[in-house]
Amino acid sequence: MPLPPDANAPSDFDFIIGDWLVKHKRLNARLAGCTEWTEFEGRTSTMKILGGFGNLEDNLLHFPEGAFRAAAMRSYCPTSGTWSIWWLDGRNPTALDTPVVGRFADHVGLFFADDFLDGQPIKVRFIWTARPGAHPRWEQAFSSDQGQTWETNWEMEFIPVGGGEG
């Protein structure tokens, strides 16, 4: 039985609550001048936690080399007005990725983190687009020059299970 939501909970991520078919497009190599992409599908299911001040996303990704599980956890800080997003890859279940932190404006969420790729410092950017009447979209990009340029390396489109609009 779900616990009741907090009356003051933010609604920024309400668009992603539920069950989704996900169309993935992933760049084959990151920050290597690669232009080849791999497309595959997945499933995801997201539910609210923390009285609506967070949510938990359970993922099944069907990579060409095999399926695996992952989870995203999001939490909202009312003091800063920002969301933090963590990723847990089922292939490495003892480590959470560095969280990206950001907020929504006009149905677009921008989230950033400083991280490392192959031992080199990078910036990470997530963009969530949740325009009314359109399927939600997410993209990830990396920058190796402190955010002067960005290479998008993963895109996802979320289609509600049942085929309706987001």
Secondary structure, DSSP 8 states (H G I E B T S, - for coil): ------TT---TTGGG-EEEEEEEEEESSSSS----EEEEEEEEEEEEEGGGTEEEEEEEEEETTEEEEEEEEEEEETTTTEEEEEEEETTSTT-B---EEEEEETTEEEEEEEEEETTEEEEEEEEEE--TTS--EEEEEEESSTTSS-EEEEEEEEEETTS---
